[in-house]
Amino acid sequence: MFETFDHTADIGLRIVAASLEELFSDAARGLTSLIVENIDAVQPTLTESIQLTGTEIDYVLFDWLNELLFRFETRGMLFREFDVRLDEHGLEATIRGEPLDRSRHHLAHEVKAITYHGLAVEQTESGWSVELVLDI
C-alpha cells in the first residue's frame, strides 16, 4: 500500500508493507503512479533486470527509485510490475513495463528527483514502512 502526502513544493510518498520486498515493490508502483495518471494503462510487455549493491536499506531504496526514474527520463520507460529480491548484498529485481505512449499514458507529475529528506525505512510491529519526499 502506498499513499501520497503534501510536502511544501514537493510531494511525499508513504508506504506500508508486510515485507521489505513488498515495500520496495509498492514504492516503485507509487513512483510510477506519480509519473502517470493511471498505472494500470502501463502494459508489462518488456522485461528488464536491475541489480544494486548496498548494505544500508535506506540507500538501497533510494538507489532503486533513482534507477527507475533514470530509466524513465533517459529511455521513456514506465514499469508497473516489480519482482524484488533483497539480501545482505543488495537488490535484484525483475521489472516489467513498456515505453511511454502519450496516446495511452497521461503524465501526472514531472518527478525531478528522489530526495534524502526524511528518508528512513523502519521495521514496525506489522512489517515495514517508509516516508520519502520527491522533488516535483
C-alpha positions as a LaTeX table, in Angstrom:
\begin{tabular}{lrrr}
\hline
Residue & $x$ (\AA) & $y$ (\AA) & $z$ (\AA) \\
\hline
Met1 & 0.00 & 0.00 & 0.00 \\
Phe2 & 1.20 & 3.47 & $-0.78$ \\
Glu3 & $-0.28$ & 6.93 & $-0.39$ \\
Thr4 & 0.88 & 10.44 & $-1.16$ \\
Phe5 & 1.03 & 13.43 & 1.14 \\
Asp6 & 1.67 & 17.12 & 0.57 \\
His7 & 5.11 & 18.45 & 1.41 \\
Thr8 & 5.78 & 22.15 & 0.76 \\
Ala9 & 6.50 & 22.35 & $-3.01$ \\
Asp10 & 7.32 & 18.64 & $-3.23$ \\
Ile11 & 5.23 & 15.50 & $-2.82$ \\
Gly12 & 5.60 & 12.78 & $-0.24$ \\
Leu13 & 5.14 & 9.07 & $-0.60$ \\
Arg14 & 4.24 & 6.90 & 2.40 \\
Ile15 & 4.49 & 3.13 & 2.04 \\
Val16 & 3.47 & 0.40 & 4.50 \\
Ala17 & 4.09 & $-3.27$ & 3.67 \\
Ala18 & 4.35 & $-6.68$ & 5.27 \\
Ser19 & 7.86 & $-7.37$ & 3.91 \\
Leu20 & 10.84 & $-5.39$ & 2.65 \\
Glu21 & 10.37 & $-6.79$ & $-0.85$ \\
Glu22 & 6.75 & $-5.65$ & $-0.85$ \\
Leu23 & 7.84 & $-2.23$ & 0.47 \\
Phe24 & 10.26 & $-1.81$ & $-2.45$ \\
Ser25 & 7.66 & $-3.01$ & $-4.96$ \\
Asp26 & 4.99 & $-0.67$ & $-3.57$ \\
Ala27 & 7.44 & 2.25 & $-3.54$ \\
Ala28 & 8.15 & 1.62 & $-7.23$ \\
Arg29 & 4.42 & 1.46 & $-8.01$ \\
Gly30 & 3.96 & 4.67 & $-6.05$ \\
Leu31 & 6.67 & 6.39 & $-8.08$ \\
Thr32 & 5.12 & 5.25 & $-11.36$ \\
Ser33 & 1.68 & 6.39 & $-10.20$ \\
Leu34 & 3.09 & 9.86 & $-9.63$ \\
Ile35 & 4.55 & 9.94 & $-13.14$ \\
Val36 & 1.42 & 8.67 & $-14.95$ \\
Glu37 & $-2.22$ & 9.16 & $-14.03$ \\
Asn38 & $-3.20$ & 5.51 & $-14.49$ \\
Ile39 & $-0.52$ & 2.93 & $-13.73$ \\
Asp40 & $-2.86$ & 0.19 & $-14.99$ \\
Ala41 & $-2.51$ & 1.64 & $-18.50$ \\
Val42 & 1.16 & 0.57 & $-18.44$ \\
Gln43 & 1.41 & $-2.83$ & $-20.10$ \\
Pro44 & 4.03 & $-5.33$ & $-18.84$ \\
Thr45 & 5.29 & $-6.15$ & $-22.34$ \\
Leu46 & 9.05 & $-5.73$ & $-21.76$ \\
Thr47 & 11.14 & $-7.30$ & $-19.01$ \\
Glu48 & 14.33 & $-5.80$ & $-17.60$ \\
Ser49 & 16.62 & $-6.58$ & $-14.67$ \\
Ile50 & 18.14 & $-4.36$ & $-12.03$ \\
Gln51 & 20.99 & $-5.21$ & $-9.67$ \\
Leu52 & 22.10 & $-2.82$ & $-6.95$ \\
Thr53 & 24.69 & $-3.34$ & $-4.26$ \\
Gly54 & 24.45 & $-1.88$ & $-0.81$ \\
Thr55 & 24.05 & $-2.83$ & 2.81 \\
Glu56 & 22.08 & 0.14 & 4.17 \\
Ile57 & 18.45 & $-0.43$ & 3.27 \\
Asp58 & 17.58 & 3.31 & 3.16 \\
Tyr59 & 20.22 & 3.92 & 0.49 \\
Val60 & 19.27 & 0.80 & $-1.46$ \\
Leu61 & 15.67 & 2.07 & $-1.62$ \\
Phe62 & 16.91 & 5.50 & $-2.72$ \\
Asp63 & 19.09 & 3.92 & $-5.44$ \\
Trp64 & 16.20 & 1.65 & $-6.52$ \\
Leu65 & 13.80 & 4.53 & $-7.08$ \\
Asn66 & 16.53 & 6.63 & $-8.71$ \\
Glu67 & 17.24 & 3.81 & $-11.17$ \\
Leu68 & 13.56 & 3.60 & $-12.14$ \\
Leu69 & 13.37 & 7.39 & $-12.54$ \\
Phe70 & 16.58 & 7.33 & $-14.62$ \\
Arg71 & 15.11 & 4.72 & $-16.98$ \\
Phe72 & 12.02 & 6.88 & $-17.43$ \\
Glu73 & 13.98 & 10.09 & $-18.00$ \\
Thr74 & 16.56 & 8.63 & $-20.40$ \\
Arg75 & 14.56 & 6.00 & $-22.27$ \\
Gly76 & 10.93 & 6.86 & $-21.57$ \\
Met77 & 10.36 & 3.51 & $-19.85$ \\
Leu78 & 7.42 & 3.04 & $-17.49$ \\
Phe79 & 7.16 & $-0.03$ & $-15.25$ \\
Arg80 & 4.26 & $-1.48$ & $-13.32$ \\
Glu81 & 5.36 & $-4.96$ & $-12.18$ \\
Phe82 & 8.26 & $-5.36$ & $-9.78$ \\
Asp83 & 9.64 & $-8.67$ & $-8.51$ \\
Val84 & 12.17 & $-7.64$ & $-5.88$ \\
Arg85 & 14.68 & $-9.82$ & $-4.03$ \\
Leu86 & 16.80 & $-8.39$ & $-1.24$ \\
Asp87 & 19.74 & $-9.91$ & 0.61 \\
Glu88 & 22.69 & $-8.70$ & 2.65 \\
His89 & 24.49 & $-7.57$ & $-0.53$ \\
Gly90 & 21.74 & $-5.50$ & $-2.13$ \\
Leu91 & 18.84 & $-5.87$ & $-4.54$ \\
Glu92 & 18.00 & $-7.91$ & $-7.60$ \\
Ala93 & 14.75 & $-7.18$ & $-9.38$ \\
Thr94 & 12.84 & $-8.13$ & $-12.48$ \\
Ile95 & 10.70 & $-5.26$ & $-13.73$ \\
Arg96 & 8.04 & $-5.23$ & $-16.44$ \\
Gly97 & 6.62 & $-2.35$ & $-18.40$ \\
Glu98 & 6.74 & $-0.51$ & $-21.70$ \\
Pro99 & 7.89 & 2.72 & $-23.32$ \\
Leu100 & 5.85 & 5.85 & $-22.75$ \\
Asp101 & 2.95 & 6.10 & $-25.22$ \\
Arg102 & 1.41 & 9.55 & $-24.91$ \\
Ser103 & $-1.82$ & 8.33 & $-26.50$ \\
Arg104 & $-2.39$ & 5.99 & $-23.53$ \\
His105 & $-0.14$ & 7.28 & $-20.74$ \\
His106 & $-1.23$ & 10.64 & $-19.42$ \\
Leu107 & 1.55 & 12.25 & $-17.41$ \\
Ala108 & 0.63 & 13.33 & $-13.89$ \\
His109 & 3.75 & 14.93 & $-12.35$ \\
Glu110 & 7.23 & 15.72 & $-13.51$ \\
Val111 & 9.26 & 13.92 & $-10.85$ \\
Lys112 & 12.64 & 15.63 & $-10.90$ \\
Ala113 & 14.38 & 13.70 & $-8.14$ \\
Ile114 & 14.09 & 11.36 & $-5.20$ \\
Thr115 & 15.34 & 13.16 & $-2.08$ \\
Tyr116 & 17.02 & 12.02 & 1.12 \\
His117 & 14.78 & 14.36 & 3.11 \\
Gly118 & 13.29 & 12.33 & 5.95 \\
Leu119 & 14.11 & 9.03 & 4.25 \\
Ala120 & 14.02 & 6.27 & 6.85 \\
Val121 & 12.95 & 2.67 & 6.30 \\
Glu122 & 11.57 & 1.38 & 9.58 \\
Gln123 & 10.52 & $-2.02$ & 10.82 \\
Thr124 & 7.13 & $-1.92$ & 12.55 \\
Glu125 & 5.07 & $-4.44$ & 14.50 \\
Ser126 & 3.20 & $-5.38$ & 11.33 \\
Gly127 & 6.03 & $-5.15$ & 8.79 \\
Trp128 & 7.88 & $-2.20$ & 7.26 \\
Ser129 & 7.22 & 1.45 & 6.49 \\
Val130 & 8.90 & 4.40 & 4.83 \\
Glu131 & 8.17 & 8.02 & 4.06 \\
Leu132 & 10.09 & 9.79 & 1.34 \\
Val133 & 9.89 & 13.09 & $-0.48$ \\
Leu134 & 10.08 & 13.54 & $-4.22$ \\
Asp135 & 11.05 & 16.79 & $-5.91$ \\
Ile136 & 8.40 & 17.69 & $-8.50$ \\
\hline
\end{tabular}
